[in-house]
Structure formats: C-alpha cells, structure tokens
Amino acid sequence: MSLSGRVTFVTGASQGIGRACALKLATAGAAVAVAARNQEKLNELVHEIAGTGGKAAAFALDVTDEEQVKASIRSAIAQFGKVDILVNNAGITRDQLVMRMKRADWDAVLQTNLTSAYLCIQQVTSSMLKQRWGRIINIASVFGQMGQAGQANYAASKAGLIGLTMAVARELGSRNITCNAVAPGFIETAMTEVLGDEFKQNAAKQIPLGRVGSPADVASAVAFLASDEASYITGHVLNVNGGMLMG
C-alpha cells in the first residue's frame, strides 16, 4: 500500500489515533502535515517522522476556528504543493447525562468533532478536484452507531460524521475522490486511560476478540482506505471494534 508521492493532512495528530495515523501514513511514503493545538507534541512527531526518512510539517491548529483551518491548509498546500489525503480525526468528549448537559458542552463537542470536518473538507476539495484524486477519511466511533449513555453530544457528533461521509462521497465520487469513515470501538488512548481498570475489564468482556484496540489498529484501516487498493470503496463505514458491534 505505497503512498509515495501523496500528501496527507491529519487533524488531532498530537496524540492517540491521530498520531498513529500520521506515523503509519508516513511509513507508507506520504508526506504528512500534522495539525493540532499542542505545538510541542507536533514538533516531536515531525522529528520522529524525519528521523525515519519521512517528510512532515507541523501546523498549530484549533479546528473550531474557521480562519485557522483555512490558513493551516493553505500553508500545507503551499509547502507540499497539494493535499491528496485528509484524515479528520480531531475530537473531544464532554460527558454528562443529557438532562444535565450544558449547552456549552454540547456546542464544543459538535464544533470540534463534526463542524471541523466540514471545514477541512471544504478547504481540501479544490486541491483534490484539480488532480482528480482524493481520499477523505473521517474518524467516527462505534458510539455514533449504537449510542452511549452520558455521551449524547459525542454520539450525535459521530453519527453526524457518518452522514457527512456519505453525502460527500456522493458529491465527489465522479471526480475520483472517495470519502469513507473509520468507526473505532474501545481504543486505548489518552481519552480512555482515565477510565478505571474495572471499567476497562468489563468493556473487554463485551468485545468478541477479548481485548481493547490500539491506535495502530485504527491507523492500519486508515492507511488502507487512503491507498489505491481502496479505490472502489466510498461512502463506507469501516468498523474497527473487535466485534463490539456487528451488522
């Protein structure tokens, strides 16, 4: 699955799934523009990619700020010449029962997890249309498919991301641009490490493969969808959940 000559833009790349995606895509030969709010972590990632002979550049970015999104993607295109692959990974949680959820927490999650994807897609589309080749990959969640108590905002944002994926796939398919989603299940990241061991053990019991996933598991799925091997797949939700949700 060589991505030599391709340029990818990854949001939320400073840690977890986003970081793993950036490393995997770089290993496959793509130049990687990594974006997140934490400049220090991004610089470390760029250094790591460069150390293995890859190409990468860091862009400090708050994905909820439309002007920052425009400027960052414009800068990435100026530096690398194009963007072939977009990975919309940036995401947050602000968990609370819906009857107690503050409007600010609802808005923050929807803006970060869903609206940012729309903003980034809008900015990379011209580059992809120009070359008649593109891969848009949105990181959704199993909870956008089955819901989760205490996560109405998060589940809604991820379900919305799946709908966005399908709409964009229909709009851009005739130009050889695919748009797919990857829906991780329970993945061991900074977002989940705050959960207690008992919770994790109980979660693993609900997974047929008997273990929680790793960021690398998700990154492998992303790399596949970004490749030419996935050229006839679009509007699809690829589940990476160990069997947590089937069908």
C-alpha positions as CSV (number, residue, x, y, z in Angstrom):
1,M,0.0,0.0,0.0
2,S,2.5,2.6,-1.1
3,L,1.5,6.2,-0.7
4,S,4.7,7.6,-2.2
5,G,4.1,11.0,-3.7
6,R,0.9,11.6,-1.8
7,V,0.4,14.4,0.8
8,T,-1.8,13.9,3.8
9,F,-3.3,16.4,6.3
10,V,-4.2,14.9,9.7
11,T,-6.1,16.7,12.4
12,G,-5.8,15.9,16.1
13,A,-2.3,14.5,15.3
14,S,-0.5,15.2,18.5
15,Q,-1.6,12.0,20.3
16,G,-3.6,8.8,20.2
17,I,-5.2,7.8,17.0
18,G,-4.2,10.9,15.0
19,R,-0.5,10.4,15.9
20,A,-0.7,6.7,14.9
21,C,-2.3,7.6,11.6
22,A,0.4,10.2,10.8
23,L,3.2,7.7,11.6
24,K,1.5,4.9,9.5
25,L,0.9,7.2,6.5
26,A,4.5,8.5,6.7
27,T,5.8,4.9,6.8
28,A,3.8,4.2,3.7
29,G,5.6,7.0,1.9
30,A,3.2,10.0,2.2
31,A,4.4,13.5,3.2
32,V,2.4,14.4,6.3
33,A,1.0,17.7,7.5
34,V,0.2,17.2,11.2
35,A,-2.2,19.6,12.9
36,A,-3.4,20.0,16.5
37,R,-3.3,22.6,19.3
38,N,-0.2,21.3,21.0
39,Q,2.8,22.6,19.0
40,E,5.4,20.9,21.3
41,K,3.9,17.4,20.7
42,L,3.6,18.1,17.0
43,N,7.2,19.1,16.8
44,E,8.2,15.8,18.5
45,L,6.1,13.9,15.9
46,V,7.7,15.7,13.0
47,H,11.1,15.0,14.4
48,E,10.2,11.3,14.8
49,I,9.0,11.1,11.2
50,A,12.0,12.9,9.9
51,G,14.2,10.5,11.8
52,T,12.9,7.6,9.7
53,G,13.4,9.5,6.5
54,G,9.9,10.8,6.1
55,K,8.6,14.2,5.3
56,A,6.4,16.1,7.8
57,A,5.4,19.6,8.9
58,A,3.6,20.8,12.0
59,F,0.6,23.2,11.9
60,A,-0.7,24.6,15.2
61,L,-4.5,24.5,14.8
62,D,-7.7,24.9,16.7
63,V,-10.1,23.1,14.3
64,T,-13.1,25.0,15.7
65,D,-11.6,28.2,14.3
66,E,-12.5,28.5,10.6
67,E,-9.8,31.1,9.8
68,Q,-7.2,28.9,11.4
69,V,-8.4,25.9,9.3
70,K,-8.2,27.9,6.1
71,A,-4.7,29.3,7.0
72,S,-3.3,25.9,8.0
73,I,-4.5,24.0,4.9
74,R,-3.4,26.9,2.7
75,S,0.1,26.7,4.3
76,A,0.2,22.9,3.9
77,I,-0.6,23.2,0.2
78,A,2.0,26.0,-0.2
79,Q,4.6,23.8,1.4
80,F,3.8,20.4,-0.2
81,G,2.0,21.5,-3.4
82,K,-1.3,19.8,-2.7
83,V,-3.3,17.7,-0.3
84,D,-4.3,14.2,-1.5
85,I,-5.5,12.7,1.7
86,L,-7.4,14.3,4.6
87,V,-7.9,12.5,7.9
88,N,-10.4,14.2,10.1
89,N,-9.5,12.8,13.5
90,A,-9.7,15.8,15.9
91,G,-12.2,15.0,18.7
92,I,-13.1,15.7,22.3
93,T,-15.6,14.5,24.9
94,R,-17.7,16.4,27.4
95,D,-19.7,13.6,29.0
96,Q,-22.8,14.2,31.0
97,L,-26.4,12.9,31.2
98,V,-28.5,14.7,28.6
99,M,-30.8,16.2,31.2
100,R,-27.8,17.9,32.9
101,M,-25.7,18.6,29.9
102,K,-24.7,22.2,29.5
103,R,-25.3,23.9,26.1
104,A,-21.6,24.9,26.0
105,D,-20.5,21.3,26.3
106,W,-22.9,20.2,23.6
107,D,-21.6,23.0,21.3
108,A,-18.0,22.3,22.0
109,V,-18.2,18.7,21.1
110,L,-20.3,19.2,17.9
111,Q,-17.9,22.0,16.7
112,T,-14.8,20.0,17.4
113,N,-15.9,16.6,16.2
114,L,-18.3,17.5,13.3
115,T,-18.1,21.1,12.2
116,S,-14.3,20.9,11.9
117,A,-14.6,18.0,9.5
118,Y,-16.9,20.0,7.2
119,L,-14.5,23.0,7.4
120,C,-11.5,20.9,6.5
121,I,-13.2,19.0,3.7
122,Q,-14.3,22.3,2.2
123,Q,-10.7,23.6,2.2
124,V,-9.0,20.5,0.6
125,T,-11.6,19.8,-2.1
126,S,-10.2,22.3,-4.7
127,S,-6.8,20.6,-4.5
128,M,-8.3,17.2,-4.9
129,L,-10.6,18.2,-7.7
130,K,-7.7,19.8,-9.6
131,Q,-5.8,16.4,-9.7
132,R,-9.0,14.3,-9.9
133,W,-7.8,12.1,-7.0
134,G,-8.5,12.3,-3.3
135,R,-9.1,10.4,-0.1
136,I,-11.2,11.8,2.7
137,I,-11.3,9.7,5.9
138,N,-13.4,10.7,8.9
139,I,-12.8,9.1,12.3
140,A,-16.2,8.3,13.6
141,S,-17.0,6.0,16.5
142,V,-18.9,2.8,17.4
143,F,-21.0,5.1,19.7
144,G,-22.1,7.1,16.7
145,Q,-23.7,3.8,15.6
146,M,-25.1,2.4,18.8
147,G,-25.3,5.4,21.2
148,Q,-23.9,5.6,24.7
149,A,-25.4,6.8,27.9
150,G,-23.8,10.1,29.1
151,Q,-22.5,10.8,25.6
152,A,-25.4,12.3,23.7
153,N,-23.2,15.1,22.3
154,Y,-20.4,12.8,21.4
155,A,-22.7,10.1,19.8
156,A,-24.6,12.8,17.9
157,S,-21.3,14.3,16.6
158,K,-20.0,10.9,15.4
159,A,-23.4,9.9,13.9
160,G,-23.4,13.2,12.1
161,L,-19.9,12.5,10.8
162,I,-21.1,9.3,9.2
163,G,-23.9,11.1,7.5
164,L,-21.4,13.8,6.3
165,T,-19.2,11.0,5.0
166,M,-22.0,9.5,2.8
167,A,-23.1,12.9,1.5
168,V,-19.6,13.9,0.5
169,A,-19.0,10.5,-1.1
170,R,-22.0,11.1,-3.4
171,E,-20.9,14.7,-4.2
172,L,-17.3,13.9,-5.1
173,G,-17.3,10.3,-6.3
174,S,-17.5,11.3,-10.0
175,R,-14.2,13.1,-9.6
176,N,-12.3,10.0,-8.3
177,I,-12.5,11.3,-4.7
178,T,-13.6,8.8,-2.1
179,C,-14.9,9.6,1.3
180,N,-15.1,7.0,4.0
181,A,-15.3,6.7,7.8
182,V,-13.5,4.5,10.2
183,A,-15.5,3.7,13.3
184,P,-13.2,2.6,16.2
185,G,-14.6,0.8,19.2
186,F,-12.9,0.8,22.6
187,I,-9.3,2.0,21.8
188,E,-6.5,2.5,24.4
189,T,-5.8,6.3,24.2
190,A,-5.3,9.3,26.4
191,M,-9.1,9.8,26.2
192,T,-9.8,6.3,27.7
193,E,-6.8,5.9,30.0
194,V,-8.6,8.0,32.7
195,L,-11.2,5.2,33.0
196,G,-10.7,2.7,35.8
197,D,-9.3,-0.8,35.3
198,E,-12.6,-2.4,36.3
199,F,-14.4,-0.4,33.6
200,K,-11.8,-1.5,31.0
201,Q,-12.0,-5.1,32.1
202,N,-15.8,-5.1,31.8
203,A,-15.5,-3.4,28.4
204,A,-13.2,-6.1,27.2
205,K,-15.7,-8.7,28.1
206,Q,-18.2,-7.2,25.7
207,I,-15.7,-7.5,22.8
208,P,-15.6,-10.8,21.0
209,L,-11.8,-10.5,20.3
210,G,-11.4,-10.1,24.1
211,R,-9.2,-7.0,24.1
212,V,-9.4,-3.3,23.6
213,G,-7.9,-1.9,20.4
214,S,-4.8,0.1,19.9
215,P,-4.3,3.3,17.9
216,A,-2.3,1.3,15.4
217,D,-5.3,-0.9,14.7
218,V,-7.2,2.2,13.6
219,A,-4.2,3.6,11.7
220,S,-3.9,0.4,9.6
221,A,-7.6,0.8,8.5
222,V,-7.0,4.5,7.6
223,A,-3.9,3.6,5.6
224,F,-5.8,1.0,3.6
225,L,-8.7,3.5,2.8
226,A,-6.1,6.1,1.7
227,S,-4.4,3.7,-0.7
228,D,-5.2,2.8,-4.4
229,E,-6.2,-0.7,-3.1
230,A,-9.4,1.0,-1.7
231,S,-10.2,2.9,-4.9
232,Y,-13.6,1.3,-5.3
233,I,-14.7,1.9,-1.7
234,T,-16.6,5.1,-0.9
235,G,-19.4,6.1,1.5
236,H,-18.4,3.2,3.7
237,V,-18.0,2.9,7.4
238,L,-15.2,0.6,8.3
239,N,-15.7,-0.8,11.8
240,V,-12.6,-1.3,13.8
241,N,-14.1,-2.5,17.1
242,G,-13.1,-6.1,17.7
243,G,-16.6,-7.3,17.0
244,M,-18.2,-4.9,19.6
245,L,-20.9,-4.1,17.0
246,M,-21.7,-6.3,14.1
247,G,-24.1,-5.9,11.1
